[in-house]
Amino acid sequence: MSRVEERRRTHAADRAQPLTGGGQEGAEWRRPFSRLGLQGLNHLAPVLLAALATEEPLLLIGPHGTAKSLLLTRIAAALGLEFRHYNASLLNFDDLIGFPVPATGGRLEYLRTPGAVWGAGAVIFDEISRCRPDIQNKLFPIIHERKVQGLTLDGLRYRWAAMNPPSTDDGDAAYVGSEPLDAALADRFTFVVEMPAWMALTEAEQLAVIKADEDTPQPGAARCLADALARTRAMLPTIRGRLADGIASYIRTLVALLAQAQIELSPRRAGMLFRTVLAVRASAEALAPALTESDAALLAVRNALPQRAQGLTVSDVKLLAAHREAWRLANVPSDDPLKAILCARDPVERLLLAVATPRLSRSDFSSVAADVLAQLPPGARDAAIVHLFETGTVGRLSAAVAAQAAQTYRDIASPPKFTESLHASSERFKTWNRIKDLLSRLNPSEPREHLRANALAGAFARKEIVTPTDAETAFHAFHATDARLWGG
């Protein structure tokens, strides 16, 4: 996997990436979903095509009217699939398997109805977030294993679902009745794709939607999709052979960095991400040769995280930062200490490893130290700064990072002097009283207790401690972190 200089871009810029290039501009198979009459999906075409090429489970998330069901039904029709389209909010299990009837030998057979799942090449579970929990549990083996009641669904290739956005952890508006998916069920969808809303479409796309004939895709749409799909599948073995080791290293580092950013992924998801990135790279080479390997990987990851289905917000800033660092390190040898340092989840452990690795460049050491100090809370951060100065490793920092750390160390090395008028009923007055109570516990004959006292007072003066609980937490965090850093 070659190194590629990263370019900062927004979602809108990602969407604007032209799916042309490679000397065959305008080829019909480069626009398979536009030909199906779906607008605004050019930026997602490599992802959707990768889902089709791998036959991995696909979940579409989007507001009502964003063509989720239309996209899936038109794909199924274009591929000539016998498919079942279920409204999961109204689904009963008998609708899926038919009615059980006694058979010879004490067995059960199912009286198959036209709408039963048997014999389907694709299934679409619409409104899956409105599905009853007991039905979700029964859909689980269909999506995960292509099985129902322990019986293999012969011929079932595609498992697709659609849902409205569920409630999120940051209070975003959501749809009443659209519940977050169970974590285990969400983790079975390899592709989790957010459909573009109306305001995300360009003016030309909005006009095309308004004037569209919903019943008739463009002539040749089925052939166009089949050609693009065939090219992607033909490309996959080559892509895997060329990029597998680099992508595996990238995914391993990415998962570790995302965990540091509180974006937790399962080991199963790590394997899914590996397959997804390779598949999106293959489809991108077919559809968008100008898309860089790094951009294709980021596109794949953005559309393969289960958190959105669970109503959890994924910070795009954190995702982009983790991607860039993981991509940079994908070319670093496995025995390079920088990779081990950055993959360590605990910030104190990362600092210890960095301090113990003198051959780190000034830039890398400064980056690790700055990141650790930004992640640690008051008290723990003060102890880390003290460690940098007492070990002399502050001299390995860049001037900017060292200067910032020095400002805090000055308040820790000697008692900070500050004056502030506090009202007796204010929260800060209560906090200061709590700090005085905590300081009274310290042993004045212990030099490190003076450091802890100064750190607590300095953090209060800088308004990093604003409540009595903050004071208690910082008081204990300094001691615990200081002990860890010095091997206590």
C-alpha positions in Angstrom: 0.0 0.0 0.0 1.7 3.2 -1.1 1.8 6.4 0.9 -0.5 9.1 -0.3 -0.5 12.6 0.9 -3.8 13.2 2.7 -6.1 16.0 1.7 -8.6 17.6 4.1 -12.1 17.4 2.7 -15.7 17.6 3.9 -18.5 15.2 3.2 -19.7 17.6 0.4 -16.2 17.4 -1.2 -16.3 13.6 -0.9 -19.7 13.6 -2.6 -18.4 15.7 -5.4 -15.6 13.3 -6.3 -16.1 12.5 -9.9 -16.6 8.8 -10.8 -14.6 9.1 -14.0 -11.1 8.7 -15.2 -8.7 6.1 -16.5 -9.2 7.0 -20.2 -12.8 5.6 -20.3 -14.7 8.6 -19.1 -18.4 8.4 -19.7 -18.5 4.6 -19.8 -22.1 3.6 -18.9 -21.0 1.1 -16.2 -19.4 4.0 -14.3 -22.8 5.3 -13.4 -24.8 2.2 -12.4 -27.1 3.8 -9.8 -27.8 6.9 -11.8 -28.9 4.7 -14.6 -31.3 3.0 -12.2 -32.9 6.4 -11.6 -31.3 7.1 -8.2 -29.8 10.5 -7.6 -27.1 11.7 -5.3 -25.4 8.3 -4.9 -22.3 8.9 -7.0 -20.1 9.2 -3.9 -21.6 6.0 -2.5 -21.4 4.0 -5.7 -18.1 2.2 -4.7 -19.6 1.2 -1.4 -22.9 -0.1 -2.8 -21.1 -1.9 -5.5 -18.7 -3.5 -3.0 -21.7 -4.7 -0.9 -23.1 -6.3 -4.0 -19.8 -7.9 -5.1 -19.1 -9.4 -1.7 -22.8 -10.3 -0.9 -22.3 -9.0 2.6 -25.3 -7.7 4.7 -26.2 -4.1 3.9 -28.1 -1.6 6.0 -29.3 1.7 4.7 -30.1 4.5 7.2 -31.8 7.7 6.2 -34.8 10.0 6.6 -38.1 9.0 5.0 -38.2 9.6 1.2 -34.5 9.2 0.6 -35.1 6.2 -1.7 -33.8 3.5 0.6 -36.4 1.0 -0.5 -36.4 2.1 -4.1 -32.7 1.6 -4.3 -32.8 -1.9 -3.0 -35.8 -3.0 -5.0 -34.3 -1.6 -8.2 -31.0 -3.4 -7.6 -32.8 -6.6 -7.0 -34.9 -6.2 -10.2 -31.8 -5.2 -12.2 -29.9 -8.3 -11.1 -32.9 -10.5 -11.9 -33.3 -11.7 -8.3 -36.4 -13.2 -6.9 -36.7 -11.1 -3.8 -38.9 -10.6 -0.8 -39.7 -7.1 0.6 -40.9 -7.2 4.2 -42.1 -4.3 6.3 -40.4 -5.4 9.5 -42.6 -3.2 11.7 -45.6 -5.4 10.7 -43.8 -8.7 10.3 -44.9 -11.9 12.0 -42.7 -15.0 11.9 -45.3 -16.9 9.9 -44.9 -14.3 7.2 -41.3 -15.4 6.8 -41.5 -19.1 7.0 -45.1 -20.0 6.3 -47.3 -22.1 8.5 -45.8 -25.2 10.3 -47.6 -28.5 9.7 -46.9 -32.0 11.0 -44.9 -34.3 8.7 -44.0 -37.9 8.7 -41.5 -39.0 11.4 -42.6 -36.3 13.8 -41.0 -33.6 11.7 -42.4 -30.2 11.0 -42.7 -28.8 7.5 -43.8 -25.3 6.5 -46.7 -24.6 4.3 -45.0 -22.1 2.0 -46.9 -19.0 1.0 -45.9 -16.7 -1.9 -44.4 -14.2 0.6 -42.3 -16.7 2.5 -38.5 -16.4 2.5 -37.9 -19.9 0.9 -36.4 -19.6 -2.5 -35.6 -15.9 -2.4 -32.3 -14.6 -3.8 -32.6 -11.4 -1.8 -34.5 -10.2 1.2 -35.2 -6.6 2.2 -36.2 -5.9 5.8 -37.7 -2.4 5.6 -38.3 -0.4 8.9 -36.0 -2.9 10.8 -35.6 -0.3 13.6 -39.4 -0.5 14.2 -39.3 -4.3 14.4 -40.4 -6.1 17.6 -37.5 -7.4 19.7 -38.6 -11.0 19.3 -38.8 -10.7 15.5 -35.4 -9.0 15.4 -34.0 -12.1 17.2 -35.5 -14.3 14.5 -34.1 -12.1 11.7 -30.6 -12.4 13.2 -29.7 -15.8 11.8 -31.1 -14.9 8.4 -28.9 -11.8 8.2 -25.9 -13.5 9.8 -26.0 -17.1 8.6 -28.6 -17.2 5.8 -30.5 -19.7 8.1 -33.9 -19.8 9.6 -35.0 -22.2 12.3 -31.6 -23.9 11.7 -32.4 -24.6 8.1 -30.1 -23.1 5.4 -31.8 -20.8 3.0 -30.5 -22.2 -0.3 -30.1 -19.6 -2.9 -30.3 -16.6 -0.6 -27.4 -14.3 -1.6 -28.3 -10.8 -0.4 -29.6 -9.7 3.0 -30.6 -6.0 3.0 -32.3 -3.7 5.5 -33.4 -0.1 5.8 -34.3 2.1 8.7 -34.9 5.7 9.7 -32.3 7.4 12.0 -32.7 6.2 15.6 -32.4 8.5 18.6 -28.8 9.5 19.2 -26.7 10.1 22.3 -26.4 13.8 21.5 -30.1 14.6 21.4 -30.5 14.9 17.6 -34.0 14.8 16.3 -35.1 11.2 15.5 -38.1 9.3 14.3 -40.6 8.3 17.0 -40.7 4.5 17.1 -37.3 4.1 15.3 -35.3 2.4 18.0 -31.6 1.7 18.0 -30.7 -1.7 16.8 -29.4 -4.3 19.3 -25.6 -4.1 19.3 -25.3 -7.7 18.2 -27.7 -7.3 15.3 -26.1 -4.0 14.2 -22.7 -5.7 14.2 -23.9 -8.3 11.7 -24.3 -5.7 9.0 -21.0 -5.3 7.2 -22.1 -2.2 5.4 -23.9 0.5 7.3 -24.6 3.3 4.7 -26.1 6.7 5.4 -28.3 7.8 2.5 -28.0 11.5 1.5 -30.9 13.7 2.6 -32.6 16.2 0.3 -30.4 19.1 1.3 -27.3 17.1 0.6 -28.2 16.8 -3.1 -27.0 19.3 -5.7 -29.5 21.5 -7.5 -29.3 19.3 -10.6 -29.9 16.2 -8.5 -32.9 17.7 -6.8 -34.4 18.7 -10.2 -33.8 15.2 -11.5 -35.6 13.7 -8.5 -38.6 16.1 -9.0 -38.9 15.1 -12.7 -38.1 11.4 -12.3 -40.4 8.7 -13.6 -40.4 6.4 -10.6 -41.5 3.4 -12.6 -38.9 3.3 -15.4 -35.1 3.2 -14.9 -33.0 4.3 -17.9 -32.6 1.8 -20.7 -29.7 -0.5 -20.2 -29.6 0.1 -16.5 -29.5 -3.7 -15.7 -26.6 -4.3 -18.1 -24.8 -1.2 -16.7 -25.0 -2.6 -13.1 -24.1 -6.1 -14.2 -21.0 -4.8 -16.0 -19.8 -2.7 -13.1 -20.4 -5.7 -10.7 -18.5 -8.0 -13.0 -15.5 -5.6 -13.2 -15.4 -5.3 -9.4 -15.5 -9.0 -8.8 -12.8 -9.6 -11.4 -10.6 -6.9 -9.7 -11.0 -8.3 -6.1 -8.4 -11.1 -6.2 -5.8 -8.7 -7.6 -6.6 -6.1 -5.0 -6.4 -8.6 -2.2 -3.1 -10.0 -3.4 -1.6 -6.5 -3.7 -2.9 -4.8 -0.7 -4.0 -7.4 1.9 -1.0 -7.0 4.2 -1.0 -3.2 4.2 -4.7 -3.0 4.7 -4.6 -5.5 7.6 -1.9 -3.4 9.3 -4.0 -0.3 8.6 -7.2 -1.8 10.2 -5.3 -3.1 13.2 -3.9 0.4 13.9 -7.2 2.1 13.1 -9.2 -0.1 15.5 -6.7 0.7 18.3 -6.9 4.5 17.6 -10.6 4.5 17.4 -10.8 2.7 20.8 -8.7 5.6 22.2 -11.3 8.0 20.8 -14.1 5.9 22.6 -15.3 4.4 19.3 -15.4 0.7 20.2 -15.3 -2.0 17.6 -15.5 -5.7 18.0 -12.9 -8.2 16.7 -15.6 -9.3 14.2 -15.9 -5.7 12.9 -12.2 -5.5 12.4 -12.4 -8.5 10.0 -15.4 -6.9 8.3 -13.5 -3.6 7.9 -10.6 -5.5 6.2 -13.0 -7.1 3.7 -14.9 -3.8 3.2 -11.8 -1.7 2.5 -10.5 -4.3 -0.1 -13.9 -4.5 -1.8 -14.4 -0.7 -1.9 -10.8 -0.4 -3.3 -11.7 -2.9 -6.1 -15.0 -1.2 -6.9 -13.3 2.2 -6.9 -10.8 1.0 -9.4 -13.6 0.0 -11.6 -15.7 3.1 -11.1 -13.4 5.9 -10.0 -9.7 5.2 -10.8 -8.8 8.8 -9.6 -9.9 8.0 -6.1 -6.7 7.4 -4.0 -6.2 4.3 -1.9 -6.4 6.4 1.2 -9.7 8.1 0.2 -11.2 4.7 -0.8 -10.2 3.3 2.6 -11.8 6.2 4.5 -15.0 5.9 2.3 -15.2 2.2 3.2 -14.7 2.8 6.9 -17.2 5.6 7.1 -19.8 3.3 5.7 -19.0 0.2 7.8 -19.3 1.4 11.4 -22.3 0.0 13.3 -22.7 2.9 15.7 -25.1 4.8 13.6 -27.6 1.9 13.7 -27.3 1.9 17.5 -28.1 5.6 17.8 -24.5 6.5 18.6 -22.8 9.5 17.0 -19.4 9.0 15.5 -17.3 12.1 15.4 -16.1 12.6 11.9 -13.1 14.7 13.2 -12.0 11.7 15.4 -12.6 9.2 12.6 -10.6 11.3 10.1 -7.7 11.8 12.6 -7.6 8.1 13.4 -7.7 7.2 9.7 -4.8 9.6 8.8 -2.6 8.3 11.6 -3.4 4.6 10.8 -2.8 5.2 7.1 0.6 6.8 7.8 1.6 3.9 10.1 0.5 1.2 7.6 3.9 1.5 6.0 5.8 1.5 9.3 7.6 -1.8 10.0 5.8 -4.0 12.6 8.8 -3.8 14.9 8.8 0.0 14.9 8.2 1.2 18.5 6.1 4.1 17.3 3.4 1.7 16.1 3.3 0.0 19.5 3.2 3.3 21.3 0.3 4.7 19.3 -1.7 1.5 19.5 -1.5 1.4 23.3 -5.0 2.3 24.5 -4.0 3.8 27.9 -2.5 7.3 27.6 -0.2 6.8 30.7 1.1 3.6 29.1 1.7 5.5 25.8 3.7 8.2 27.7 5.8 5.6 29.5 6.6 3.8 26.2 7.5 7.1 24.5 9.7 8.2 27.3 11.5 4.8 27.3 12.1 5.1 23.5 14.9 7.7 23.0 15.1 7.1 19.2 11.7 8.6 18.6 12.0 11.7 16.5 11.3 15.0 18.2 8.1 15.3 16.0 6.8 11.9 17.0 7.6 12.3 20.7 6.0 15.7 20.8 2.9 14.4 19.0 2.6 11.5 21.5 3.1 13.7 24.5 0.7 16.4 23.3 -2.0 13.8 22.6 -1.5 12.2 26.1 -1.7 15.5 27.9 -4.8 16.4 26.0 -6.5 13.1 27.0 -5.6 13.1 30.6 -7.9 14.8 33.2 -6.7 17.4 35.7 -4.4 15.8 38.3 -3.3 13.0 36.0 -2.2 15.6 33.4 -0.2 17.5 36.1 1.5 14.3 37.2 2.5 13.6 33.5 3.9 17.0 33.1 6.0 16.6 36.3 7.3 13.3 34.9 8.4 14.9 31.6 10.4 17.5 33.6 11.8 15.2 36.2 13.0 12.7 33.6 14.5 15.4 31.4 12.5 14.3 28.5 10.9 17.7 28.2 14.0 18.5 26.1 12.8 16.1 23.5 9.6 18.1 22.9 9.1 20.7 20.3 9.3 24.3 21.5 5.5 24.8 21.3 4.6 21.7 23.3 7.4 22.3 25.8 6.4 25.9 26.4 2.8 24.8 27.1 3.9 22.2 29.6 6.2 24.6 31.3 3.4 27.0 32.1 1.7 24.2 34.1 4.9 22.9 35.6 5.7 26.4 37.0 2.5 26.3 39.1 3.4 22.8 40.3 7.0 23.3 41.2 6.2 26.3 43.4 3.0 27.3 45.2 0.8 29.2 42.7 -0.2 32.7 43.8 -3.6 33.9 42.9 -6.4 36.1 44.3 -10.1 35.6 43.7 -13.2 36.9 45.5 -15.8 34.2 46.1 -19.3 34.4 47.4 -20.0 32.1 50.3 -22.9 30.5 48.5 -21.2 29.9 45.2 -20.1 26.5 43.9 -16.5 27.7 43.6 -16.4 28.6 47.3 -17.6 25.1 48.1 -15.0 23.7 45.8 -12.2 25.7 47.4 -13.3 24.5 50.8 -13.2 21.0 49.5 -9.6 21.6 48.2 -8.5 22.9 51.6 -10.0 19.8 53.3 -8.1 17.6 50.9 -4.8 19.5 51.3 -5.1 19.1 55.1 -4.7 15.3 54.7 -1.3 15.7 53.1 2.0 14.9 54.9 4.1 18.1 54.7 7.3 16.1 55.2 6.7 14.3 51.8 8.1 16.4 48.9 5.7 14.8 46.4 2.7 15.8 48.5 3.8 19.5 48.0 3.6 18.8 44.2 0.2 17.4 44.6 -1.0 20.3 46.6 0.4 22.8 44.1 -1.1 20.9 41.2 -4.6 21.0 42.9 -4.4 24.7 43.7 -3.1 25.5 40.2 -5.8 23.6 38.5 -8.4 25.5 40.6 -6.8 28.8 39.7 -6.9 27.9 35.9 -10.6 26.9 36.4 -9.9 23.3 35.4 -11.5 22.3 38.7 -15.0 23.7 39.1 -16.9 21.4 41.5 -16.0 19.6 44.8 -16.2 16.3 42.9 -13.7 17.6 40.3 -11.3 18.4 43.2 -11.7 15.0 44.7 -11.1 13.3 41.4 -8.0 15.4 40.5 -6.5 14.9 44.0 -6.6 11.1 43.6 -5.7 11.2 39.9 -2.4 13.0 40.6 -1.3 10.4 43.2 -2.4 7.4 41.1 -0.7 8.6 37.9 2.4 9.8 39.6 2.8 6.3 41.2 2.3 4.6 37.8 4.8 6.8 36.1 7.5 6.0 38.7 6.7 2.3 38.8 4.7 2.5 42.1 
